[in-house]
Amino acid sequence: MISSEYRHELKYICTESQLACVKNRISTVMQIDPHTGADGIYTIRSLYFDDYGNTCFYENENGTDPREKFRIRIYNHDAAHIKLELKRKEHAKTRKISCTITEKLCRDIMDRKPLDINAVDSPVYRKFCLQIQTRLLQPRVIVEYDRIPYIYQNGNVRVTFDKNVRSGISCNQFLEEYVPMRPIMPGGHHVLEVKYDAYIPDFIYRGVQIENLQQTAYSKYYLCRKYNLGGAHS
């Protein structure tokens, strides 16, 4: 199991030119995440869950505090490494707890088959199983984007540029290489995120402060649920 403490998370909607400006500033003081490929980018695909009443969606919309949501995540369409994650938002900070699951277990979850609560020795997996039983959680939307990540060790700071955010509702195809998707933001608009522990160095904070940069409280999950083909009530 991988666990993190609560972290600060700032989110901005930015244009292509704003993204380029911020990237130019922070690339001189931060390093590219070594997990990226030669082009400095990796693709993230997540399968999010919600109940029949779309509780996670409306809690995000209403700013409910605290709130939680489950997702399954893969990188670069690679089904060899699959994470089940629980993301919790509380007092404007976020915490992520995750565990590794097998491809077979992932497919069982996607097919809504009965789950063995002891299949994975992880509190987050057992909680997920219980919520499937009690809240009837089910796959609701696929969220995918291309991430350019920068890191800075002091304060555990990450600045990420999430480009081409797209959404799909063919949840049973989550592990396929190709999934029908559609963009969920206006052309040329992307998401900038700044994450850090106790503090963020002033030179990094100043680096992302440019004119007309629009901060947002909504998550990519919320935006994809709102703008996907079926909307919030898919």
C-alpha positions in Angstrom: 0.0 0.0 0.0 1.2 3.5 -0.8 0.0 6.2 1.5 0.6 10.0 1.6 -0.1 12.6 4.2 -2.5 15.4 3.4 -1.1 17.8 0.8 -2.0 21.2 -0.5 -3.4 21.2 -4.1 -3.9 24.3 -6.3 -5.6 23.9 -9.6 -5.8 26.3 -12.5 -7.4 26.4 -16.0 -4.8 27.7 -18.4 -4.5 28.4 -22.1 -1.7 27.1 -24.3 0.2 30.3 -24.1 -0.2 30.5 -20.3 1.0 26.9 -20.0 4.1 27.7 -22.1 4.9 30.8 -20.0 4.6 28.9 -16.6 6.6 25.9 -18.0 9.3 28.3 -19.2 9.6 29.8 -15.7 9.5 26.7 -13.6 11.7 24.5 -15.9 14.8 26.4 -14.8 14.2 25.7 -11.1 12.5 22.3 -11.1 13.4 19.0 -12.8 11.2 16.9 -15.0 9.8 13.8 -13.3 12.2 10.9 -14.1 9.1 8.6 -14.7 8.3 10.3 -17.9 9.4 9.1 -21.3 12.0 10.8 -23.6 9.4 13.4 -24.5 8.8 14.4 -20.9 5.2 13.2 -21.0 3.2 10.3 -19.7 -0.5 9.5 -20.3 -2.8 8.9 -17.3 -6.1 7.1 -17.6 -8.4 6.7 -14.6 -11.7 4.9 -14.1 -13.9 6.7 -11.5 -16.7 5.3 -9.4 -19.9 6.8 -8.1 -23.1 5.6 -6.6 -26.6 5.7 -8.1 -27.3 9.1 -6.7 -24.0 10.6 -8.1 -22.9 11.5 -4.6 -19.3 12.1 -5.6 -20.2 14.3 -8.4 -22.5 16.5 -6.3 -20.2 16.6 -3.3 -17.5 18.0 -5.6 -20.0 20.5 -7.1 -21.2 21.6 -3.7 -17.7 21.7 -2.1 -18.6 19.1 0.6 -15.9 18.8 3.2 -14.7 16.1 3.7 -15.3 14.0 0.6 -13.9 10.9 -1.0 -13.8 9.1 -4.3 -12.4 5.8 -5.6 -10.6 5.4 -8.9 -8.5 2.8 -10.8 -5.5 4.2 -12.6 -3.0 3.1 -15.2 -0.2 4.9 -17.0 0.6 4.9 -20.7 -2.1 2.3 -21.3 0.0 -0.3 -19.4 -2.2 -2.9 -17.7 0.8 -4.5 -16.0 0.7 -1.9 -13.3 -2.8 -1.1 -12.0 -3.6 1.0 -8.9 -6.8 1.2 -6.9 -6.8 4.6 -5.2 -8.9 6.4 -2.6 -8.6 10.2 -2.8 -9.9 12.2 0.2 -10.4 16.0 0.3 -10.5 17.7 3.7 -9.9 21.3 4.7 -8.6 22.2 1.3 -6.0 19.5 1.4 -5.9 16.1 -0.3 -4.7 12.6 0.7 -4.3 9.6 -1.6 -4.1 6.0 -0.5 -3.5 3.3 -3.0 -2.8 -0.4 -3.5 -1.9 -2.6 -6.5 -4.4 -4.8 -8.1 -4.2 -7.5 -10.8 -5.6 -7.2 -14.3 -8.0 -10.0 -13.5 -9.3 -8.3 -10.4 -9.6 -5.0 -12.4 -11.7 -6.8 -15.0 -13.8 -8.4 -12.3 -14.5 -5.0 -10.9 -15.3 -3.6 -14.3 -17.7 -6.5 -15.0 -19.3 -5.9 -11.6 -18.6 -9.5 -10.4 -18.7 -10.4 -6.7 -15.4 -9.5 -5.1 -13.4 -11.4 -2.5 -12.8 -8.8 0.3 -9.6 -10.7 1.2 -8.2 -10.8 -2.4 -5.9 -7.9 -1.6 -4.3 -7.2 1.8 -5.1 -3.5 1.9 -7.5 -1.3 3.9 -8.3 0.7 0.8 -9.3 -2.4 -1.1 -11.5 -3.7 1.8 -13.1 -0.3 2.1 -13.8 -0.3 -1.7 -15.4 -3.7 -1.4 -17.6 -2.6 1.4 -18.7 0.5 -0.4 -19.6 -1.5 -3.5 -21.8 -3.6 -1.3 -23.4 -0.8 0.7 -23.4 2.1 -1.7 -23.6 0.1 -4.9 -20.6 1.9 -6.4 -20.1 1.4 -10.1 -17.8 2.6 -12.9 -19.0 5.9 -14.1 -16.5 7.7 -16.3 -13.0 7.3 -17.8 -10.7 10.4 -17.5 -7.5 10.6 -19.6 -4.9 13.2 -20.2 -1.3 13.8 -21.1 0.8 15.0 -18.2 4.0 17.0 -18.1 5.3 16.7 -14.5 8.0 18.8 -12.7 9.3 18.0 -9.2 11.2 19.9 -6.5 12.4 17.9 -3.5 12.2 20.6 -0.8 8.5 20.6 0.3 7.8 17.7 -2.0 6.5 20.0 -4.7 5.0 18.9 -8.0 3.9 21.2 -10.8 2.0 19.3 -13.5 0.6 20.4 -16.8 -2.3 18.1 -17.8 -3.0 18.6 -21.5 -5.8 17.3 -23.8 -8.1 16.3 -20.9 -10.7 13.9 -22.4 -13.6 11.8 -21.2 -15.2 8.5 -22.1 -18.1 6.5 -20.8 -17.3 3.1 -22.3 -16.1 2.0 -18.8 -15.9 -1.7 -19.8 -13.1 -0.7 -22.3 -10.9 0.9 -19.6 -8.0 -1.5 -20.2 -8.2 -1.4 -24.0 -5.6 0.6 -25.9 -8.2 2.6 -27.7 -11.2 4.0 -25.8 -13.8 6.4 -27.4 -13.1 9.8 -25.9 -14.0 13.4 -26.4 -12.4 16.6 -25.2 -14.1 18.2 -22.2 -12.5 21.6 -22.3 -12.4 24.4 -24.9 -9.7 24.0 -27.5 -6.3 25.1 -26.3 -7.2 24.9 -22.6 -5.5 22.7 -20.1 -5.1 22.1 -16.3 -2.2 23.3 -14.2 -1.8 21.7 -10.8 0.5 22.6 -8.0 0.9 20.1 -5.1 3.0 20.5 -2.0 3.3 19.4 1.6 3.8 22.0 4.4 5.1 24.8 2.2 5.9 25.9 -1.3 9.1 27.9 -2.1 8.3 31.5 -3.0 10.1 31.3 -6.4 7.9 28.4 -7.5 4.7 30.0 -6.3 5.7 33.2 -8.1 6.5 31.2 -11.2 2.9 30.1 -11.6 1.3 33.5 -10.8 0.6 35.0 -14.2 -2.0 37.4 -15.3 -5.6 36.1 -15.9 -4.7 32.6 -14.6 -8.0 31.1 -13.5 -8.0 29.0 -10.3 -10.6 26.3 -10.0 -12.0 24.1 -7.3 -13.4 21.5 -9.6 -11.6 18.3 -10.3 -11.0 16.7 -13.7 -13.4 14.0 -12.6 -16.1 16.6 -12.1 -15.5 18.2 -15.4 -15.6 14.9 -17.2 -18.7 13.8 -15.5 -20.3 17.1 -16.3 -19.3 17.2 -20.0 -19.2 13.6 -21.0 -21.8 12.2 -23.4 -24.2 11.2 -20.7 -23.6 14.1 -18.4 -23.9 13.7 -14.6 -26.8 11.3 -15.0 -25.2 8.8 -17.3 
